[in-house]
C-alpha cells in the first residue's frame, strides 16, 4: 500500500479519489486544491486537505503525488514532486510542449523516482488483447489505426471553465479525449513522423473547438485516423486493420463508468468472431500498476519514451490544428 496526495479535486480528481477508496494498493490520504470547493470535496471523501502542494512534499508519510491539475501546471509540479523525492503520477496530457516534457522527464530521471501517466485506455482488457495481436502478428502487418472517442460531458461546464479555454486548452477535443487515441496509436506503431489536423467549432460556442479530426503518419508507412468530438453523445471505438485481418473494439459506456467492450475480429478466410469483455476498472488498474513500480514489484508498462512521443505529437497536432498545415513531429 502506498499513501498518495491528490492534487486537483475537480471532476476527474474526485473520480480518482473515489475509485481509490476500494484499492488495496493505493491509499489517498491528502487532497490539495487552491479552491475551497475542491478541498470540501476532498474532506467529504475523508481526506486531509491543503491549498498548497508543499504540504505533500514536506510530509514524509506521502509516498507519491497524483496530479489532476490543469495541464499548464504539470511540468513545474512534476519537477517539484521529483525534487522532493516523491513518485509522481500525472494525468494526461503529461505536458503540452516537448520542452516542458524534457524538463519534467529529466527531473524524474535525476531523482530516480517512478512515473505514471493517466492513459488508462492501455489498461482495458480488450485494448491489451489488441496490442498483443499487433505485437505477435496475429493480424498480419498492422496497417491502419482508426479511433473515435467523443462525448458531450463538456456541454454541462460553465463557459469560464478552463477546459473550454483557448489559452488553457487550445485544442479542446485533443486534451479531453483525442490524446488517449494518440497514445494507443503510438503503443502500436511507435512515434509518428507527421500529422495533419482539422479543428472546428460547429455545434457549440467553445472557443477551443468542438470537432477534431487528425491523421498521423508513421515512418513505416502506417497511418492513424482519429476523431474527437465534444458535442456528440458518447461513442468509443478503436480498430486496427492489418494485412491478414482486423479487430475492432466498441465501448459500451464512457471509461468513467465502464460497462464492458464488444470486440469483433476477422481473419482472412475465417469466420467473424464476436466477444464481450466485461467491465474492468482500468483507471484504478493503471494507478495500481504505478504502485507496483513504486514498490519495486513490477515494471510500469508506459515508458518515458512513449510519454515523450505523445507530448511531441500533442504539440504537433496543436500546431497543425491552428495552421491547417501538415506538421512534423519533433
Residue pairs with C-beta under 8 A, 6 or more apart in sequence:
1 24
1 25
1 26
1 27
1 291
2 25
2 26
2 27
2 63
2 64
2 87
2 291
2 294
2 295
3 27
3 28
3 29
3 61
3 62
3 63
3 64
4 20
4 26
4 27
4 28
4 29
4 30
4 62
4 63
4 64
4 65
4 66
4 89
5 28
5 29
5 30
5 31
5 32
5 55
5 56
5 59
5 62
5 64
5 65
5 66
6 13
6 16
6 17
6 28
6 30
6 31
6 32
6 42
6 47
6 65
6 66
6 68
7 13
7 32
7 33
7 53
7 56
7 65
7 66
7 67
7 68
7 69
7 77
8 32
8 33
8 38
8 67
8 68
8 69
8 70
8 91
9 17
9 31
9 32
9 33
9 38
9 39
9 41
9 42
9 68
10 33
10 38
10 68
12 68
12 91
13 31
13 33
13 38
13 66
13 68
14 41
14 45
15 256
15 283
16 28
16 66
16 68
16 283
16 287
17 28
17 31
17 41
17 42
17 45
17 47
18 45
19 281
19 283
19 284
19 287
20 26
20 27
20 28
20 284
20 287
21 28
21 45
22 284
23 284
23 287
23 288
25 287
25 288
25 291
25 292
26 284
26 287
26 288
26 290
26 291
28 45
28 47
28 66
29 47
29 48
29 61
29 62
30 42
30 47
30 48
30 49
30 50
30 55
30 56
30 59
30 62
31 38
31 39
31 41
31 42
31 43
31 45
31 47
31 48
31 49
31 50
32 42
32 49
32 50
32 51
32 52
32 53
32 55
32 56
33 39
33 41
33 42
33 49
33 51
34 51
39 49
39 50
39 51
42 48
42 49
43 49
50 56
53 65
53 77
53 80
53 81
56 62
56 65
56 81
56 86
57 65
57 80
57 81
57 84
57 86
58 84
62 86
63 86
63 87
63 294
64 86
64 87
64 88
64 89
64 114
64 290
64 291
64 294
65 77
65 81
65 86
65 87
65 88
65 89
66 89
66 90
66 91
66 287
67 73
67 74
67 77
67 78
67 81
67 88
67 89
67 90
67 91
68 91
69 77
69 91
70 162
70 168
70 169
71 91
71 93
71 95
71 96
71 168
71 169
71 175
72 96
72 168
74 90
74 91
74 93
74 94
74 95
74 100
74 104
75 95
75 100
75 101
75 103
75 104
77 90
78 88
78 90
78 95
78 104
78 107
78 108
79 103
79 104
79 107
81 87
81 88
81 113
82 88
82 104
82 107
82 108
82 110
82 111
82 113
83 107
83 111
85 111
85 113
86 113
87 113
87 114
87 115
87 116
87 290
87 294
88 108
88 113
88 114
88 115
88 116
89 115
89 116
89 117
89 118
89 287
89 290
90 115
90 116
90 117
90 118
91 117
91 118
92 117
92 118
92 119
92 175
92 179
92 180
92 183
92 310
93 175
93 179
93 310
93 311
93 314
94 101
94 104
94 117
94 307
94 310
94 311
95 101
95 104
95 311
96 175
96 311
96 314
96 315
96 318
97 311
97 315
98 308
98 311
98 312
98 315
98 330
100 311
101 307
101 308
101 311
101 312
102 308
105 115
105 304
105 307
105 308
108 115
108 304
109 304
114 290
114 293
114 294
114 300
115 300
115 304
115 307
116 286
116 287
116 289
116 290
116 293
116 300
116 302
117 302
117 307
118 283
118 286
119 180
119 183
119 286
119 302
119 310
120 180
120 255
120 282
120 283
120 285
120 286
121 127
121 180
121 181
121 183
121 184
121 255
121 282
122 128
122 131
122 183
122 184
122 187
122 286
122 301
122 302
123 280
123 282
123 283
123 285
123 286
123 289
124 249
124 255
124 258
124 261
124 277
124 280
124 282
125 261
125 277
125 280
126 249
126 261
126 263
126 277
127 184
127 238
127 249
129 263
129 277
130 238
130 240
130 247
130 249
130 263
131 187
131 188
132 138
133 139
133 240
133 247
133 265
134 142
134 188
134 240
134 242
138 245
138 267
139 240
139 241
139 242
139 243
139 244
139 245
139 246
139 247
139 267
140 242
140 243
140 244
140 245
141 242
141 243
141 244
142 188
142 189
142 222
142 240
142 241
142 242
143 222
143 223
143 241
143 242
143 243
144 222
144 223
144 224
144 225
144 240
144 241
145 184
145 185
145 188
145 189
145 222
145 223
145 224
145 225
145 226
145 238
145 239
145 240
146 224
146 225
146 226
146 237
146 238
146 239
146 240
146 241
147 181
147 184
147 185
147 224
147 225
147 226
147 227
147 237
147 238
147 239
148 181
148 226
148 227
148 228
148 229
148 235
148 236
148 237
149 177
149 178
149 180
149 181
149 227
149 228
149 235
149 236
149 237
150 173
150 177
150 227
150 228
150 229
150 230
150 232
150 233
150 234
150 235
150 236
151 176
151 177
151 229
151 230
151 232
151 233
151 234
151 254
152 230
152 231
152 232
152 233
152 234
153 254
154 161
154 163
154 164
154 172
154 176
154 206
154 230
155 204
155 230
155 231
157 163
157 164
159 205
162 168
162 169
163 169
163 172
163 175
163 176
164 172
164 206
164 207
164 208
165 207
165 208
166 207
166 208
169 175
169 176
169 208
170 208
170 318
170 321
170 322
171 197
171 199
171 208
171 209
171 212
171 317
171 318
171 321
171 322
172 206
172 208
172 209
172 210
172 212
172 230
173 199
173 209
173 210
173 211
173 212
173 228
173 229
173 230
174 182
174 197
174 212
174 214
174 228
174 314
174 317
174 318
174 321
175 314
176 228
176 230
177 228
177 230
178 212
178 214
178 226
178 227
178 228
178 317
179 310
179 314
181 224
181 226
181 228
181 238
182 214
182 216
182 224
182 226
182 310
182 313
182 314
182 317
183 302
183 306
183 310
184 238
185 192
185 216
185 224
185 226
186 192
186 306
186 309
186 310
186 313
187 306
188 240
189 218
189 220
189 222
189 224
190 218
190 219
190 220
190 309
191 218
191 309
191 312
191 313
191 329
192 216
192 217
192 218
192 224
192 309
192 313
192 316
192 329
193 217
193 218
193 219
193 328
193 329
194 216
194 217
194 316
194 326
194 327
194 328
194 329
195 214
195 215
195 216
195 217
195 313
195 316
195 317
195 320
195 326
195 327
195 329
196 214
196 215
196 320
196 325
196 326
196 327
197 212
197 213
197 214
197 215
197 317
197 320
197 321
197 327
198 212
198 213
198 214
198 321
198 324
199 209
199 211
199 212
199 321
199 322
200 209
200 210
200 211
200 212
201 207
201 209
201 210
201 211
202 210
202 211
202 231
203 210
203 211
203 231
204 210
204 230
204 231
206 230
209 230
209 321
210 229
210 230
210 231
211 229
211 230
211 231
212 226
212 227
212 228
212 229
212 321
213 225
213 226
213 227
214 224
214 225
214 226
214 227
214 228
214 317
214 320
215 223
215 224
215 225
215 226
216 223
216 224
216 225
216 226
216 313
217 223
218 224
234 251
234 253
234 254
235 251
236 250
236 251
236 254
236 255
237 248
237 249
237 250
237 251
238 248
238 249
239 246
239 247
239 248
239 249
240 246
240 247
244 267
244 268
245 265
245 266
245 267
245 268
245 270
246 265
246 266
247 263
247 264
247 265
247 266
248 263
248 264
248 265
249 261
249 262
249 263
250 261
250 262
250 263
250 264
251 258
251 261
252 258
252 259
252 260
252 261
252 262
253 259
255 282
255 283
256 283
258 279
258 280
258 281
258 282
259 279
260 276
260 277
260 278
260 279
261 276
261 277
262 274
262 275
262 276
262 277
263 274
263 275
263 276
263 277
264 272
264 273
264 274
265 272
265 273
265 275
266 272
266 273
289 298
289 300
289 301
290 300
292 298
292 300
293 299
293 300
309 329
312 329
312 330
313 329
315 330
316 327
316 328
316 329
316 330
317 327
319 327
320 326
320 327
